[in-house]
């Protein structure tokens, strides 16, 4: 009877000796990607055959790899890593339209698998994924995502972010205005456009003073951080670290943003290590920032653009302090290059605040008073309060409560209720340039009393003897509708 049992496995650390190799060849010395059945060494270039793929080298040799490196693809026929097209980062084969990803400085057109320096007009550029995504079918071009149109095909016009069939076809230098249902001229800087503003250009006149398109604005030259694409005459973004460049590649920088050092060997910008510095504009010398700055711009060492975010905040004049002064509040500021706390001025009329919408104390000396958590001014004569500011009254008002309600009028007009008129209406009399209500029995009057009637309201007649409006005619008289008096 079996009471217990145990499995014992015996093995060896060494590879078995190949019958093709010499008895002296110890397989434990083979590089892991070498074919163990062939003579081999202990480096990736000392194999005579590979376990997976071989990558050709410039000297006629090859190295053995488990997967083909970036920029190459596996040619399965002879298990060789062959180079992709020059723009591809990874690919399926050597053709231009088989890219899976692109090298730095290029964007992948996702439905054609081609890498391009910039996206075609009917695609939007996803800078994060470095891809060109086709716009929705009714857009000629789009921005931010494929559903936000920036230009439209012929016969369509831009309405908000959609392309809508236009009532008429406009000339190339015009756009269709849905408000007036007419074609209107583009801004003078634009060759073609989607609206009347200078930042709504779709293309620029290459013979003008503003031949280059930068974010839908025609400019004379590209701003810092952009380079001119000769193919499209557009100002395209440099790599995030470059201040000036020749392409969007990180290895095409000409100068660097603050916080980065230029590497002339690789033409790239690398993160600055060590104390923060600034460049002296006169001498070009690299000078150390003040100890309170984590970054500075010069010309003085304490002209900070970032402070220690834990212990200090940044004043608007570029100096780092422990706390914001009265009349300002602390706010965090983040960009790709800096993270710091800054002092932001409180709203006008507010002496102390925690943000733009929360004022704890108003400047009463300047005439501001508190309503809820906001400060409002006491407006001078001839102005009224609107959205926290004193606005001038509109003619013919001399003083007013808002843009349509007068309190007093100019010399030629009189105030009737809250409007300025040339003469008072029936039922009113004039006193001190104001139209005041007559007594209810009067149609016209010279004062407030019932004894001041000049003519009477319906249902009453004017008695010439008593100079009053009466409800019945006295004996010996009859009522005349024509002159509203008794006879």
Number of C-alpha atoms within 10 A of each C-alpha: 3 4 4 5 6 5 5 5 5 5 5 6 7 10 13 12 17 15 9 9 15 11 9 7 15 17 24 15 13 21 20 20 22 29 18 22 18 21 19 25 19 15 15 19 22 17 25 17 20 26 18 17 23 28 23 16 10 6 6 6 13 21 20 27 20 13 14 21 15 16 21 23 21 22 17 10 6 9 16 21 24 18 23 22 21 14 22 30 21 22 24 16 18 19 15 16 18 18 26 17 24 26 19 18 19 23 27 29 26 17 10 12 22 22 29 18 19 23 20 15 18 22 23 25 23 17 11 6 10 21 23 28 21 23 21 17 14 17 26 19 23 24 18 12 15 20 18 18 26 29 28 22 15 13 14 22 26 23 20 10 14 19 21 17 16 20 15 13 16 19 13 12 17 21 23 27 20 14 7 8 11 15 18 16 18 22 18 16 22 30 19 22 28 24 24 18 15 15 18 21 26 21 22 25 16 14 7 14 13 17 21 25 27 25 16 21 22 29 20 13 17 18 15 14 21 22 22 21 18 9 8 15 16 25 23 22 24 23 24 15 24 31 21 22 25 18 23 25 20 20 20 20 25 17 21 23 18 21 20 20 17 19 15 12 7 12 18 22 25 17 13 13 9 7 14 21 23 22 17 15 10 7 7 9 11 12 16 19 23 19 15 20 25 21 28 26 20 19 14 14 21 19 19 25 23 26 26 19 15 9 12 20 25 29 24 15 10 19 21 28 17 12 16 21 14 12 21 23 19 20 16 13 14 10 7 7 13 14 17 20 23 27 22 20 21 21 20 16 23 26 18 20 22 15 16 16 12 16 22 16 18 25 18 16 8 10 14 20 18 17 10 9 14 20 25 22 21 17 15 13 11 18 21 20 19 14 7 16 14 16 16 20 21 16 13 17 26 18 21 22 16 17 16 12 16 23 18 21 22 14 9 11 18 24 24 24 14 17 17 25 17 10 17 20 15 15 20 22 23 19 12 8 19 22 21 21 20 22 21 14 24 29 19 22 24 17 19 16 13 18 16 18 25 17 23 25 18 12 11 20 24 27 21 12 7 9 14 21 27 17 14 15 18 12 6 7 12 12 16 13 10 6 10 18 21 20 13
